[in-house]
Amino acid sequence: MEIWPGRAYPFGAVYDGAGTNFSLFSEAAHRVDLCLFDESGVETCLPLPEVTAYCWHGYVPGVGPGTPYGFRVHGPYDPGRGHWCHPSKLLLDPYARAIEGQVRWNEAVFPYRFGNRQGPVNDDDSAPYMPRSIVVDPEFDWGNDRLPRTPLHKTMIYEAHVRGLTMRHPAVPSELRGKYLGIAHPAIIEYLLALGVTAIELQPVHQFVHDSLLIEKGLRNYWGYNSIGFLAPHNEYGTSERGAQVIEFKQMVRTLHAAGIEVILDVVYNHTAEGNHLGPSLSFKGIDNAAYYRLVADQPLYYMDYTGTGNSLNMRHPHVLQLLMDSLRYWVTDMHVDGFRFDLAATLARGLHDVDRLSAFFDLIQQDPVVCQAKLIAEPWDVGQGGYQVGNFPPLWCEWNGKYRDCVRDYWRSQDQTLGEFAYRFTGSSDLYEGTGRRPYASINFVTAHDGFTLADLVSFNDKHNEANGEDNRDGESHNRSWNCGVEGPSDDPQVTALRARQRRNFLATLFLSQGIPMLLSGDECGRSQGGNNNVYCQDNETSWLDWDAMDEAMLAFTRKLITFRSAHPVFRRRKWFQGLELHGLADIEWFAPNGRAMNSRDWGAGHNKSFSVFLNGEAIPSRGPRGERVVDDSFLVMFNAHYDALRFTPPDEAFGRQWSTAVDTTHAYVGLAKRIFRHTSRIKLEGRSLLVLQRRE
């Protein structure tokens, strides 16, 4: 088979219609073999004939889409100095656009012998146990696909899992369940549209690896936070392989876009599936370990681990940064995704050791003309020292607001000293984001996420129940902050059941009435339970999948109405911060004690205080209609009572409104404009742990 010099860039396997160009970076290598596999699995190795600036490259005529390939790197094997190269290991292409198969766990995929980890290299051939990189055809008929480009202040995110959302849906054909095409099925699209969300945030779809320890226990890496291919859509979510998963992913995106729904990917660029010095040699480790990973400076056998997974990518190396930026651009330009949520993003910000908000990675994103236009969301923490960085990311970024989650949970379980912070969280967390020039939509508000209890379990369990994970219930969040949310008692007690349902409505109402971008965990709108398991990362089964035949229809209807209500009223999704400035004699926001008196410093400072109301002035945010006409929103009074007991609330004086009617009532699961009228002198009963929204009638 003939091989020509080819080009050093672009990296990976690039098909041009007549053949394929291959390019791989490795500064450690002194030779790189391209390994091609035929239909029967027979391997042909071709040394890449050229090296340009440490990029090994060659062009093979006649090689086209669907061809399996890999690399064997000849170089130093010296673990004590951070080098793990050896040609016995077939390695995945870091730039593979598609990958076929899974790792079959065998001693051969490890660079050492199990019985002698510090001995000579394990030279067993790993090819029989390794997945293959696949050459893909980049052509796809996108038709008239257009990115929805939903403004951030109008965005509502639905966090979901490809398998979890589709595996049990009765209308999705069995062959499409758990697949990209399952997400694209009309039944799922119609559900998302009826719910009213504007974006679906998919848990990792980069090619990932099922950990050997999980496989030994009969479990799987369900969540997928174990990436090995940053440009390859995970092959198990396709109906077939040899690159078909790329086409099906594009079909999913095209279908969602046609419905006006954006696609945000949960991406894991902070570490890979190769683990620490005891991990396998699957790709980066065998190509150029010292370039791709952060190593301990004086002991390069070991890895700096800011992620809790064994390794951290080396964000100081230009080729690592280039890989991540090429990956992001690929998903935007070739796959048409709308944004990214960066897992453990504080790791990406680490320069030498400390988290640096002006690190090279964020500088590159800021100046990139493609990536900077996507929605960028940070999970602003990692497990390293100083890793909790909520509020400290650059102005271009939105952040998962962990402080919002904790504060809202604390408030509704009647924790003392939460009122002042709750007010900040409800109004967009200006204390975290305003100082850096960001807007309220910098805050991604959430009460629950994939990592932790579902909403139904949050109000139902005092303790986690992770026994099925095989770790003696030691895994998952261990402290009991906000668990059960103060709802105690047997599950068969009607009063307890009713209170738990009300607490769920309180959380949902708070989420969708708060300034910022709400994120709803898939299934929270319809009562999905995980049986108290707060760490289902390995539960690829009915524990995690949404049960479409056991939905809480009343909660689903309530959530849909809440989302519609938020969409209809800009006062709940402002583009700018509240300023307390007066318009027509009234400020854009005012806070009141239950008796209708303006809140004072004593009210804010009283640790036992759990109840208040807030006036939102719709006239303070005029907008423009379709013909440019001035549109003024309604004004609302939101009443909160997190006490155990019922309280009487009085609206503020008639300057704020003479007549009010109920718009949202979590006690009676009501959303809409009620006919019952309250006057400004009314004494309105709010049940314990309830929320009431009044709409001004004038």
Solvent accessible surface area in square Angstrom, and as a share of the most:
residue,aa,sasa,rsa
1,M,140,0.63
2,E,110,0.49
3,I,38,0.19
4,W,114,0.40
5,P,71,0.45
6,G,30,0.29
7,R,115,0.42
8,A,25,0.19
9,Y,112,0.43
10,P,40,0.25
11,F,8,0.03
12,G,0,0.00
13,A,7,0.05
14,V,38,0.22
15,Y,50,0.19
16,D,87,0.45
17,G,52,0.50
18,A,72,0.56
19,G,0,0.00
20,T,0,0.00
21,N,1,0.01
22,F,0,0.00
23,S,0,0.00
24,L,4,0.02
25,F,9,0.04
26,S,1,0.00
27,E,86,0.39
28,A,22,0.17
29,A,13,0.10
30,H,130,0.58
31,R,105,0.38
32,V,0,0.00
33,D,7,0.04
34,L,0,0.00
35,C,0,0.00
36,L,7,0.04
37,F,13,0.05
38,D,72,0.38
39,E,150,0.67
40,S,93,0.60
41,G,41,0.39
42,V,92,0.53
43,E,55,0.24
44,T,52,0.30
45,C,58,0.35
46,L,17,0.09
47,P,67,0.42
48,L,9,0.05
49,P,63,0.40
50,E,70,0.31
51,V,74,0.43
52,T,69,0.40
53,A,80,0.62
54,Y,114,0.43
55,C,9,0.05
56,W,29,0.10
57,H,10,0.04
58,G,0,0.00
59,Y,23,0.09
60,V,0,0.00
61,P,43,0.27
62,G,70,0.68
63,V,11,0.07
64,G,16,0.15
65,P,59,0.37
66,G,18,0.17
67,T,28,0.16
68,P,7,0.05
69,Y,1,0.00
70,G,1,0.01
71,F,0,0.00
72,R,22,0.08
73,V,0,0.00
74,H,32,0.14
75,G,16,0.15
76,P,53,0.33
77,Y,54,0.20
78,D,50,0.26
79,P,29,0.18
80,G,45,0.43
81,R,173,0.63
82,G,0,0.00
83,H,47,0.21
84,W,9,0.03
85,C,1,0.00
86,H,44,0.20
87,P,39,0.24
88,S,13,0.08
89,K,2,0.01
90,L,1,0.01
91,L,2,0.01
92,L,3,0.01
93,D,1,0.00
94,P,1,0.01
95,Y,17,0.06
96,A,1,0.00
97,R,39,0.14
98,A,0,0.00
99,I,1,0.00
100,E,36,0.16
101,G,26,0.25
102,Q,55,0.24
103,V,18,0.10
104,R,147,0.54
105,W,66,0.23
106,N,57,0.29
107,E,53,0.24
108,A,4,0.03
109,V,0,0.00
110,F,21,0.09
111,P,1,0.01
112,Y,8,0.03
113,R,83,0.30
114,F,105,0.44
115,G,82,0.79
116,N,75,0.38
117,R,140,0.51
118,Q,176,0.78
119,G,21,0.20
120,P,102,0.64
121,V,32,0.18
122,N,0,0.00
123,D,84,0.43
124,D,54,0.28
125,D,67,0.35
126,S,0,0.00
127,A,6,0.04
128,P,74,0.46
129,Y,54,0.20
130,M,10,0.04
131,P,8,0.05
132,R,43,0.16
133,S,0,0.00
134,I,1,0.01
135,V,0,0.00
136,V,15,0.08
137,D,62,0.32
138,P,67,0.42
139,E,134,0.60
140,F,42,0.18
141,D,108,0.56
142,W,38,0.13
143,G,63,0.60
144,N,139,0.72
145,D,27,0.14
146,R,198,0.72
147,L,49,0.24
148,P,39,0.25
149,R,149,0.54
150,T,21,0.12
151,P,63,0.40
152,L,54,0.27
153,H,29,0.13
154,K,88,0.37
155,T,1,0.01
156,M,6,0.03
157,I,2,0.01
158,Y,0,0.00
159,E,1,0.00
160,A,2,0.02
161,H,12,0.05
162,V,1,0.01
163,R,40,0.15
164,G,7,0.06
165,L,1,0.00
166,T,0,0.00
167,M,39,0.17
168,R,79,0.29
169,H,19,0.08
170,P,83,0.52
171,A,55,0.42
172,V,1,0.00
173,P,50,0.32
174,S,84,0.54
175,E,112,0.50
176,L,35,0.18
177,R,71,0.26
178,G,0,0.00
179,K,42,0.18
180,Y,0,0.00
181,L,40,0.20
182,G,0,0.00
183,I,0,0.00
184,A,14,0.11
185,H,37,0.16
186,P,82,0.52
187,A,19,0.14
188,I,0,0.00
189,I,15,0.08
190,E,110,0.49
191,Y,16,0.06
192,L,0,0.00
193,L,90,0.45
194,A,55,0.43
195,L,1,0.00
196,G,28,0.27
197,V,8,0.05
198,T,25,0.15
199,A,0,0.00
200,I,0,0.00
201,E,0,0.00
202,L,0,0.00
203,Q,11,0.05
204,P,2,0.01
205,V,2,0.01
206,H,2,0.01
207,Q,4,0.02
208,F,5,0.02
209,V,8,0.05
210,H,13,0.06
211,D,48,0.25
212,S,27,0.18
213,L,122,0.61
214,L,8,0.04
215,I,78,0.40
216,E,134,0.60
217,K,97,0.41
218,G,66,0.64
219,L,27,0.14
220,R,79,0.29
221,N,11,0.05
222,Y,11,0.04
223,W,21,0.07
224,G,0,0.00
225,Y,33,0.13
226,N,15,0.08
227,S,0,0.00
228,I,3,0.01
229,G,1,0.01
230,F,0,0.00
231,L,2,0.01
232,A,0,0.00
233,P,0,0.00
234,H,0,0.00
235,N,3,0.01
236,E,38,0.17
237,Y,4,0.01
238,G,6,0.06
239,T,63,0.36
240,S,60,0.39
241,E,59,0.27
242,R,88,0.32
243,G,8,0.08
244,A,27,0.21
245,Q,0,0.00
246,V,4,0.03
247,I,82,0.41
248,E,16,0.07
249,F,0,0.00
250,K,7,0.03
251,Q,55,0.24
252,M,0,0.00
253,V,0,0.00
254,R,80,0.29
255,T,48,0.28
256,L,0,0.00
257,H,12,0.05
258,A,93,0.72
259,A,27,0.21
260,G,38,0.36
261,I,1,0.01
262,E,3,0.01
263,V,0,0.00
264,I,0,0.00
265,L,0,0.00
266,D,2,0.01
267,V,1,0.01
268,V,0,0.00
269,Y,1,0.00
270,N,0,0.00
271,H,3,0.01
272,T,1,0.01
273,A,11,0.09
274,E,0,0.00
275,G,16,0.16
276,N,56,0.29
277,H,42,0.19
278,L,62,0.31
279,G,8,0.08
280,P,10,0.06
281,S,0,0.00
282,L,0,0.00
283,S,0,0.00
284,F,0,0.00
285,K,0,0.00
286,G,1,0.01
287,I,0,0.00
288,D,5,0.03
289,N,1,0.01
290,A,40,0.31
291,A,6,0.04
292,Y,5,0.02
293,Y,2,0.01
294,R,9,0.03
295,L,27,0.14
296,V,36,0.21
297,A,104,0.81
298,D,123,0.64
299,Q,100,0.44
300,P,35,0.22
301,L,41,0.20
302,Y,81,0.31
303,Y,17,0.07
304,M,50,0.22
305,D,60,0.31
306,Y,8,0.03
307,T,9,0.05
308,G,57,0.55
309,T,59,0.34
310,G,11,0.10
311,N,0,0.00
312,S,0,0.00
313,L,3,0.01
314,N,13,0.07
315,M,9,0.04
316,R,114,0.42
317,H,32,0.15
318,P,92,0.58
319,H,38,0.17
320,V,1,0.00
321,L,17,0.08
322,Q,59,0.26
323,L,1,0.00
324,L,0,0.00
325,M,7,0.03
326,D,15,0.08
327,S,0,0.00
328,L,0,0.00
329,R,71,0.26
330,Y,22,0.08
331,W,0,0.00
332,V,21,0.12
333,T,69,0.40
334,D,50,0.26
335,M,0,0.00
336,H,34,0.15
337,V,0,0.00
338,D,7,0.04
339,G,0,0.00
340,F,0,0.00
341,R,0,0.00
342,F,1,0.00
343,D,13,0.07
344,L,25,0.13
345,A,0,0.00
346,A,0,0.00
347,T,4,0.02
348,L,0,0.00
349,A,2,0.01
350,R,2,0.01
351,G,22,0.21
352,L,139,0.69
353,H,74,0.33
354,D,103,0.53
355,V,32,0.18
356,D,64,0.33
357,R,89,0.33
358,L,114,0.56
359,S,10,0.06
360,A,48,0.37
361,F,1,0.00
362,F,7,0.03
363,D,72,0.37
364,L,56,0.28
365,I,0,0.00
366,Q,101,0.45
367,Q,114,0.51
368,D,4,0.02
369,P,94,0.59
370,V,43,0.25
371,V,0,0.00
372,C,36,0.21
373,Q,121,0.54
374,A,17,0.13
375,K,24,0.10
376,L,3,0.02
377,I,3,0.01
378,A,0,0.00
379,E,15,0.07
380,P,0,0.00
381,W,42,0.15
382,D,14,0.07
383,V,97,0.56
384,G,18,0.18
385,Q,148,0.66
386,G,50,0.48
387,G,4,0.04
388,Y,104,0.40
389,Q,33,0.15
390,V,11,0.06
391,G,6,0.06
392,N,69,0.35
393,F,6,0.02
394,P,10,0.07
395,P,77,0.49
396,L,62,0.31
397,W,4,0.01
398,C,6,0.03
399,E,0,0.00
400,W,6,0.02
401,N,0,0.00
402,G,0,0.00
403,K,70,0.30
404,Y,0,0.00
405,R,57,0.21
406,D,31,0.16
407,C,2,0.01
408,V,1,0.00
409,R,28,0.10
410,D,10,0.05
411,Y,0,0.00
412,W,0,0.00
413,R,60,0.22
414,S,17,0.11
415,Q,76,0.34
416,D,81,0.42
417,Q,133,0.59
418,T,11,0.06
419,L,4,0.02
420,G,31,0.30
421,E,69,0.31
422,F,1,0.00
423,A,11,0.09
424,Y,105,0.40
425,R,9,0.03
426,F,3,0.01
427,T,17,0.10
428,G,0,0.00
429,S,0,0.00
430,S,27,0.18
431,D,72,0.37
432,L,25,0.13
433,Y,0,0.00
434,E,76,0.34
435,G,82,0.79
436,T,47,0.28
437,G,64,0.61
438,R,9,0.03
439,R,83,0.30
440,P,1,0.01
441,Y,47,0.18
442,A,3,0.03
443,S,0,0.00
444,I,0,0.00
445,N,0,0.00
446,F,2,0.01
447,V,6,0.03
448,T,5,0.03
449,A,6,0.05
450,H,16,0.07
451,D,91,0.47
452,G,13,0.13
453,F,4,0.02
454,T,0,0.00
455,L,4,0.02
456,A,14,0.11
457,D,2,0.01
458,L,0,0.00
459,V,1,0.00
460,S,37,0.24
461,F,52,0.22
462,N,81,0.42
463,D,87,0.45
464,K,19,0.08
465,H,80,0.36
466,N,0,0.00
467,E,100,0.45
468,A,69,0.53
469,N,0,0.00
470,G,45,0.44
471,E,48,0.22
472,D,109,0.57
473,N,41,0.21
474,R,173,0.63
475,D,16,0.08
476,G,30,0.29
477,E,92,0.41
478,S,87,0.56
479,H,96,0.43
480,N,106,0.55
481,R,97,0.36
482,S,1,0.00
483,W,24,0.09
484,N,4,0.02
485,C,0,0.00
486,G,28,0.27
487,V,1,0.00
488,E,127,0.57
489,G,38,0.36
490,P,84,0.53
491,S,87,0.56
492,D,121,0.63
493,D,44,0.23
494,P,107,0.67
495,Q,148,0.66
496,V,16,0.09
497,T,73,0.43
498,A,55,0.42
499,L,49,0.24
500,R,28,0.10
501,A,22,0.17
502,R,43,0.16
503,Q,0,0.00
504,R,27,0.10
505,R,31,0.11
506,N,0,0.00
507,F,1,0.01
508,L,3,0.02
509,A,0,0.00
510,T,0,0.00
511,L,5,0.02
512,F,2,0.01
513,L,1,0.00
514,S,0,0.00
515,Q,2,0.01
516,G,5,0.05
517,I,2,0.01
518,P,1,0.00
519,M,1,0.01
520,L,3,0.02
521,L,9,0.04
522,S,10,0.07
523,G,0,0.00
524,D,3,0.02
525,E,0,0.00
526,C,3,0.02
527,G,23,0.22
528,R,30,0.11
529,S,58,0.37
530,Q,11,0.05
531,G,46,0.45
532,G,0,0.00
533,N,4,0.02
534,N,3,0.01
535,N,19,0.10
536,V,4,0.02
537,Y,49,0.19
538,C,1,0.00
539,Q,5,0.02
540,D,20,0.10
541,N,46,0.24
542,E,100,0.45
543,T,45,0.26
544,S,6,0.04
545,W,32,0.11
546,L,5,0.02
547,D,42,0.22
548,W,26,0.09
549,D,121,0.63
550,A,71,0.55
551,M,32,0.14
552,D,49,0.25
553,E,112,0.50
554,A,73,0.57
555,M,5,0.02
556,L,5,0.03
557,A,42,0.32
558,F,4,0.02
559,T,0,0.00
560,R,77,0.28
561,K,106,0.45
562,L,0,0.00
563,I,1,0.01
564,T,89,0.52
565,F,18,0.08
566,R,1,0.00
567,S,48,0.31
568,A,64,0.50
569,H,23,0.10
570,P,36,0.22
571,V,0,0.00
572,F,0,0.00
573,R,27,0.10
574,R,18,0.07
575,R,125,0.46
576,K,109,0.46
577,W,18,0.06
578,F,32,0.13
579,Q,104,0.46
580,G,40,0.38
581,L,123,0.61
582,E,126,0.57
583,L,60,0.30
584,H,144,0.64
585,G,53,0.51
586,L,22,0.11
587,A,5,0.04
588,D,7,0.04
589,I,17,0.09
590,E,52,0.23
591,W,45,0.16
592,F,7,0.03
593,A,6,0.05
594,P,31,0.20
595,N,90,0.46
596,G,14,0.13
597,R,105,0.38
598,A,57,0.44
599,M,24,0.11
600,N,67,0.34
601,S,98,0.63
602,R,199,0.73
603,D,19,0.10
604,W,76,0.27
605,G,51,0.49
606,A,24,0.19
607,G,13,0.12
608,H,130,0.58
609,N,24,0.12
610,K,11,0.05
611,S,1,0.01
612,F,0,0.00
613,S,2,0.01
614,V,0,0.00
615,F,0,0.00
616,L,0,0.00
617,N,2,0.01
618,G,0,0.00
619,E,52,0.23
620,A,28,0.21
621,I,31,0.16
622,P,64,0.40
623,S,46,0.30
624,R,169,0.62
625,G,17,0.16
626,P,129,0.81
627,R,216,0.79
628,G,42,0.40
629,E,77,0.35
630,R,125,0.46
631,V,66,0.38
632,V,59,0.34
633,D,18,0.09
634,D,56,0.29
635,S,2,0.01
636,F,0,0.00
637,L,0,0.00
638,V,0,0.00
639,M,1,0.00
640,F,0,0.00
641,N,0,0.00
642,A,0,0.00
643,H,54,0.24
644,Y,148,0.56
645,D,105,0.54
646,A,40,0.31
647,L,60,0.30
648,R,118,0.43
649,F,1,0.00
650,T,26,0.15
651,P,3,0.02
652,P,2,0.01
653,D,84,0.44
654,E,87,0.39
655,A,67,0.52
656,F,22,0.09
657,G,4,0.04
658,R,132,0.48
659,Q,72,0.32
660,W,0,0.00
661,S,0,0.00
662,T,14,0.08
663,A,1,0.00
664,V,0,0.00
665,D,19,0.10
666,T,0,0.00
667,T,28,0.17
668,H,137,0.61
669,A,44,0.34
670,Y,79,0.30
671,V,16,0.09
672,G,28,0.27
673,L,96,0.48
674,A,20,0.16
675,K,193,0.82
676,R,167,0.61
677,I,69,0.35
678,F,15,0.06
679,R,117,0.43
680,H,34,0.15
681,T,94,0.55
682,S,29,0.18
683,R,154,0.56
684,I,9,0.04
685,K,105,0.44
686,L,5,0.02
687,E,61,0.27
688,G,7,0.07
689,R,4,0.01
690,S,2,0.01
691,L,0,0.00
692,L,11,0.06
693,V,0,0.00
694,L,0,0.00
695,Q,20,0.09
696,R,35,0.13
697,R,98,0.36
698,E,122,0.55
